[in-house]
Amino acid sequence: MSPVIEPGTSKVQDDDVKQLQSMGYKQELARRMGGFSNFAISFSIICILAGGISAFNQGIGAGGGASIGIGWLVGSVFALIVAAAMAQIASSYPTAGGLYHWSSTLGGRGFGWMTAWFNLLGLVFVVASVNAAVYDPFFKTLIAPLLGIPDSMMTPTIKISDSWEINIFSTGFIALVTFSQAWLNHMGIKITTKLTDISGYLIFAITVVLIVSLIATSSVPLDFSRLFTFTNFSGTEGSVWPQNSNGMLVFLSGLLLTVYTITGFDASAHTSEETSQASRNVPKGIVKSVLWSGLFGYFLVCTFVLVMPSVEDGVKQGMGFFGALMAPIPTALRVTLGLGIFFVNYLCGLACLTSCSRMMYAFARDGGLPASDKLKRVNATHSTPGTAIWTSAVLAIVATLYGNAFVVLSTGCAVFLYLSYVLPVAAGILAEGKTWTHKGPFDLGVWSKPVAILAVVGGSILAVVGMLPPNDKVLYLTIGLLVGMAIYWWVLGERNRFKGPPKVQE
C-alpha cells in the first residue's frame, strides 16, 4: 500500500517514511496529523474535565485540601518528568506502539514484550473507565435529567452473583458509545483528528468558563488556606479511603487524582506513524499535553475546593460534589456547560480508543498477539487498523461488565500505564551511550540520565499509589498479570516464538 501524502508536504512526508523504513517498517497508516493534532490527542485523553471531576473525591477524600493544593502539583511534576524522559526516546524512535518498540530496542525483546502487555491492558482499561464515566457521572447526572429520563429506567439489572450485578441500561449505553467511537476511528484518522482538535480547544474554553462561573456564583468567601491544610479524611463518611493514621500514606493516596487524570499521554507516541515530522512533533505533543493539563487542571481542582461550603461537606458528598457545585449556576449556562463536558468526555474516549488500537496494531505487526495476522490488517480504503479498532472496543466493553468497574478500571489503567512508561525509560538509562547512540531533535543533553532516574522513581511511586488499600484488587491484578506473563513467556514458549521488532539501523 502506498503511504498517504498530503499536498504540499511530500518532502517532509518522505523524510518521515524513510525514518520509519530505517526502523524496519513500511508506511501503512495515513500521515494526516500535524503538531497541534498530535498534542490534542494526548490532551484529549488526559482531559482534565474527565479525571479531574470523576476522580476528584479520591483526592479530597484523602488529605483534604492539601491533597489538591499540594498533591496536584507534586503529581504533575512527577508526570512532567516522566513525560520528558519518554519524549526524548520518542524523538529517537517515532513508531506506532512506541513504548513497546522503545523497550524492545533499548532493553531487549522480552522487556519490550512485558511493556507491551502492561501498556495494552492499561489502554483497554482507559477506554473502559472513560466510557464508564461518560455514563456515570456525566450522562446520568448532567444529561439524563435534561432529557427527562427517569431513574427507574436506568436501574434494571441482571444478577450474576450476590456481589455482581450488571446494569442493563448503563451496559447498553456504554456499548453504544464505544461502538460509535470505533466507527469514527475506523473511518479514518482525518475525522478523528478533526474531532480531537475540537476537543483540545473545548477543554481550554470550558475549563475557563467553568472556573469563572463557579467563582462568580459561589456564596463562600475564597479561603486559600484550604488548599494547604492537611486533614486526614480517611475512614470518614464519603471518603473512598479506609482509616489510616499514617499521614504520609494518606497524602500519597490522594495523588491518585493526579495519577488517573494526567495519564494517557503516550497517545502522541502511538500515533507517530500518522504524524508529520514525527521526531519533532511527537515529543512536543507528549510534553505540552502534560504541561498544559497540569496547569489548567490545577486551577480547576483548586476552584472546586475554594467554592465548596466546606471541605468536610465536599468529602461527604463524594461523587455528588460536582452536581452540588453546579447548582447555583444559571440554568442556561449550566446546561451548556453540562453538554460541553459530556461531549469532551465522549471525545476523550474516542482518543483513548485511537491510542489503544494503534498499540494493538503495532504489537500484532511484530507477531506479539494471538491472531496477529488479523489484528495487524490495515483497511485499504481508510488506512486504519480496522480489526484492532473493533477488537479494542469489544474488550473495553467486556471490561466494564465487572461490578464496581470504574474504581478498578480507573486505578488499574493508571497503574499499568505508568509501569509501561517506567520500563522503557529504565532501559534507556542502561542503554544510553552504549546501544542507544542516536538521539532525535528532542535531546535532554546532560540532563538525560538525571531526568530518567527521577522519572523511574517518580513513575514507580505513582504506580504504587494505585495499589494501596482499598485498591487491593489492582495489586492482585498486577501480580496475576506478572505471573501470567511469566508462565506464557517461559513455560509456554513465547520467548522462543516471539522475535520482537526489526533491528533499528542507528
N, C-alpha and C positions, 0 to 999 in steps of 0.2 A: 504494500500500500504506500502511496506517495504521501509525504507529510503535507499538511495543510499550511500554506504560506500566505500570510496577509499581504495585500497590495502595499507596495512601497517599503516593505521591511525585509526583502528577500536576503540581503547581505547579513543582517542581524540573525534572521532565522537560520540561515545556512551555517553560521558560526555555532548556533545552539545545536543544530543537527550533528555537526562534526564533533562537538564535545561529547554529545550523547553516544555517538559511534565509538569514540575513543574509550568509552566505558563498556563497550560490548553490546550496545542496544541500538536497534533501529527506531526511527521516529514513526510511531503508530498513532499517537494521540494528536489532537489539533492544538497548535500553539496559538491561542487567541487571547491569552491573559497578559496584560501589561503590569507595571509595577503596582499601581493602585489596586487592581483586581487581586493580585497575589496577597497584598496586605489585607484587603477587605474580606477574603475568605477566612483567614485566621481571626480577624477582628470580629467577624460574624459568628464564628464558633465560640470564641471567648464570651461574647455578648454579655456585657455587664447587666443588661436588663433581663437576663435569664438567671444565671447562677447568683448574681448579686441580690436577687429577690428571693428565689426559691431556696437558696442555702443560707440566707441571712440569719435565720433562727439558730443555725448551727454555730454561728459566730457569737452572737449576743448572748445565747444561752450558756456559753462557757464562762468567759471572763467579763461579761457585761460590756460597757462602753469601751474599755481598754482593748478588748478583742477586736473592736472595729477601728478605733482611732490609732492604735499602735499596731495591732495584729495585721491589719490590711497592708500597712507599709512594710512590715517585716516580710510578709508573704510575697508581696510584689517585688521587693528587692531580690529575694531568692529566685523568683520566677524569671526576672530580667537577667540575672546572672546565668541561669540555665539556658535561656534563650540566646544569649550572646555566644555561649560556648557551642550551641547547636548551629547557630548561624555561620560560624567560621567553617565548620565541617560541611555545611550545606553549600557554601560558596565553592568548595573544592569538588564536591560530588553532587551536582544538582540532578537527582534522578527521582522518579516516582517511587513511593515506598522508601523514601530517603533514609529513615533511621535504620531499617533493616540492612540496607545497602552499606551504610556507613559502618555499622558494627561488623559486618562480614568482611569488609575491606580492611578495617583497622584492627580487628580482633580475631578474625577467623570465621569460617562458615558456621561453626557451632554456636559461637557467640551471637552471630547475626540471626541465626535460626531462633534462638531464645528471645532476642529482642523483637523479632517479627511477631511471635505469638503474644507477647505482652502488649505490643502496640496494637495488633489487630483486635484482640479481645477488648482492650481498652476503648478502641474506636467503636466497636459494636455496642459496648455499654454506653458510650457517649450518645450515639444516635438514640438508643432506647431511653436513656434518662432524660434527654432533652425533649423528646416527643411525649414522654410520660408527663413532664412538666407543662408542655403545651396544653395538655388536658387539665391537669390539676397542679398548680392553682389557676393558670391563666384562662383557659376556656371555662372551667367550672365556676370560677369566682367572678371573672370580668365579663365574659361574653354570654354565657347561658342565661343570666338574668335579663340581659338586653333582648334576647330572642324569646323570652317568656317560657323557657324550658323548665318544667317543674323538677324539683329534686327527686320526686318519685320515679321519674323517667330514667334517672341516672343511677338508681340504686339496685336494680335486679342483678343477682349474682348466681353463679354456678358453684356449688360447694364441692371442692376436691377432697379436702380433709378438714379436720377440726380447726386447723390453723391456716388453711389455704382456701381462699375463695377467689373466683375470677369475676370481675365486674363486666357484664356483657356490654354495657354502653361504652365504658371507657376503652375496653379492648377493641371494639369496632371503630371507635373514634381514632385511636392511635394507629390502627391498621390503615384506615383511610388516609390519614395524614402521611404516614410513612410511604405508602404506595404512590401517593401523588408526588412526593419528593423524589421517589425513584423514577417516575415517569419524566419529570423535568430534567433529572440528571441524564436519563437515557437519551433525551432529545438533543443533547449536545452541550459542550462546555460554554458555548456562547450565551445561551439563555440563562444558564446557571450563573455565569459571571455577571450578567446584567442585573440579576436579582440580588446577588451578594454585594455588588457595588451599591445598589439602592439601600441595602441593609446597613452598609457601613455609614452612609450619610444619615439614615434614620436613627441609628443608635446614638450618634452625636446629638442630633436635634432633639429627640425625645428625652434624652437624659437631661439636657439643659432645661427644657420646658418643665419637666417633672420636678427638678430641683427647685426652680423658681416658684412653681405652683405650690409645692408643699410648704415652702418657707412663707409665701405670701398668705396662705390660708390658715397657717398654724396660729393657735392662740397661746402657745407656750413660749416664754422668753428663751432665747437662744443661750444655752449654758454650755460653753465649750469645754468646761471641766469634765463633763460627762464622757468625752472621748478619751480621757486619760485616767479615768477612775476604774480601778480593777475591783470587781465584785465577783466572788465565786458563786455562780448560779447553778452549778452542777447539782443535780438531785432535787431542784426546786420545781414547782409547778410550771409546766410549759417548756422546760429545758429538755433537750434530747439527750443530755449527758447524765450518766449516773453519778451519784455522790462521790466526790473525790477531794480529799483535803490537801492534795499536792498542788499548790498554786501554779507551778511551772507546767505541770502536765495539763492543767485546765487551760492555761494560756495557749499551749501548743495545740490542744484540741480545737480551740477557736480558729486556728489557722485554716481549718478545713474549708471555711467560707472562701478564702482566697485560693486555696488549692483547687477546689472544684471549679471556681469561676475562671481563673486565669490558667486554663489548660486548653489543649487542642490546637495550639499554635504550630504544631507540626504539619498542619494542613498546607501551609505555604511550601513546605518541602515536598509533600505528597503530590502537589500539582506542578512540580518543577518542569516536567516534560510538556506542560501546557502553557508555560510562561516564557515570554520573550526575554532575552538577556537574563537567563535564569541565575547565573552565577553572581549577578549583582542584585537582581530584584528579589530573589528568594530570601537571602539573609536580611535584607531591609524589611521585607514583609514580616519575618519572624520577630525581629526586634521591635519594630514600630507597633505591631499589634499588641505586644505585651506592654510597651511603654504607655501608649495612649489608653489602653484598657485599665492599667493600674492607676493612672492619673484621674480619668473621669470616673472610674469606679470608686475611687476614694471619696470624691466629692459626693457621690450618690449615697453610699452606705453611711457616711457621716451625717448626711442630711436626715436619713431615716432616724438615727439616734437623737438628733437635735430636736426634731419636731414631735417626738413621742411625748405623751403626757408624763411618762416616767419610764426609765429603763426597766423597772420591775414590771410595769404593765406590758411593755414590749415583749419581755420574756414569756409572760403568762399567755399572751395572745398566740404565740407560736407562729404557724403559717398564716394565721389570720391577721397578722400585724399590718400587711400591706393594704388590705381592704379597709382597715380602720383608718390608716393614714390618708387614703384616697377620699374618704367620705366627705370631708369639708370642701373639696374642690368642686366648683360649679359643674352641674350635670353635663353640659355640652362638652366642656373641656375634659371632664373625667371620662366620658365615653370615647372621645377622640384619643386620649392617651391610652385607654384600655385596648382599643382596637389596634393602635400602633404597636403597643407592647406585645400583643398577641401575634401580630404579623411578623415582627422581627424575631420572635421565638420560633415561629414556623420556618423562617429563613435560616435561623441558626441550625435547625435540624437538617435543612437542605444542604447546607455547607458541610455538616458533620458526615452526611451520607456520601458526599463527594470525596471527602478525605478517606473515609473507610474503604470505599470501593477502589480507590487508586492504590491503597496499600495492599488490598487483596489481589488486585491485578498484578502488581509488581512482584509480590511474593510467589504467585502462581506462575508468572513468567519464568521464574527460575526453578520451577518444579517443587516449591515448598509446601504445597497444599494438596489434599486429596482432590481428584478431578481437576488438576491444574490445567489440563489441555482445554477444558471448557471455561474455566474461570479467567484464563488469560486472553480469551477471544475479544477482539475489538470490532464493534459494529461498523461495517463498511460505509454506511450512509452517514452516521453521526459522529464517527471517530471517538466513540466512548466505549468503555469496557462493560458492555451491557449485562453479561452474565454475572459479573462481580457486583454490579449495582443492585440487581434484583436479589441476589443471594444475601448481600449485606442487609437489605431491607427486611427480608424474611427472618434472618437471625435476630435482628433488633426487635422485631415484633414478638418473637418467641421469648426473648429475654424479659419483656415486660409482663409476661404471664405469671411470673413469680409473685407471691403475696408480699406486700410492702416493698414493691420493686424499687421505688425511687431512691430510698435511702441506700440500699445495697448497690444499685446501679451507679448512682452519682458518686458515691465514695469509691466504689470499685474502679470506675473509669479513671478517676484522678490518680489512684494508686498505681494502676497498671501503666498509665501513660507516663507518669513521672519515672517509673522504673525503666521504661523503654527510652526515656530521654537521657537518663543517667548512664545507661550501658554503653552507647557509642562514645559519649564524652569520656568515660573512664578508659575505654580502649584507645582513644585519641591521645590521652596523656602518655601512655606507654609507646605509642606508635610514632608520635611526632618527632621529626628529625631522623627517624630510622626508616620505617616503611612508608611513612607519610611525609613526603618531602615537597609535595605540590600544594601550594596554598592559592586560594582564589582571591578575587578582589577584596573580599571582606576578611581582613587579616588582623588579629589582635596583637600581633607582634610579640614584644617581651611580656605582655600580659596574658598570653595564650594559656600557659600552664597554670598560673595562679587562678585565673578565671575558671578554668576547667576543674581544678581541685575544689574550689568553692562551690561550683555547680554540682559536683558529685555529692559533696557534704550536704549542701542545701536541699538538693533534689531528694536525697535519701531521707532527710528529716521530714520533708513534706509527705513523702510516701509512707513513712512510719506513722505519721499523724493519722493517716486514714485507716490504720489498723488498730488504733486504740479503742477500748470499750466506749460505746456499745457496738462498735463496728467489728466485733469478733468474727462475723461471717465473712468479712473481706479478708481477714487474716487467714481463716481456714481455706477460703477460695484461693488465695495466693499460694499457700502451702500445697494445696491439692494440685494447682496448676504446675508448680515446680516438680512435684512427684510425678505427675502425668507426663511432663516433658522429658524427665529423666528416663522413664520407662520406655517411652516412644523412641527416644534418641539412642539409648544404649541397648535395651533389651530387644526391642522390635526391629532394630537395624536401620533406623533412619539415617544414622551417621554414615552408613555405607552407601545409601541411596542418594542422599541429598548432596549435590555438587556445589551449591552456592552460586553467587553471581559470577559473571565473567571477570577475568582478571583486569584490573584497571591499568591502563597504559599511562604511567607517570610521565 
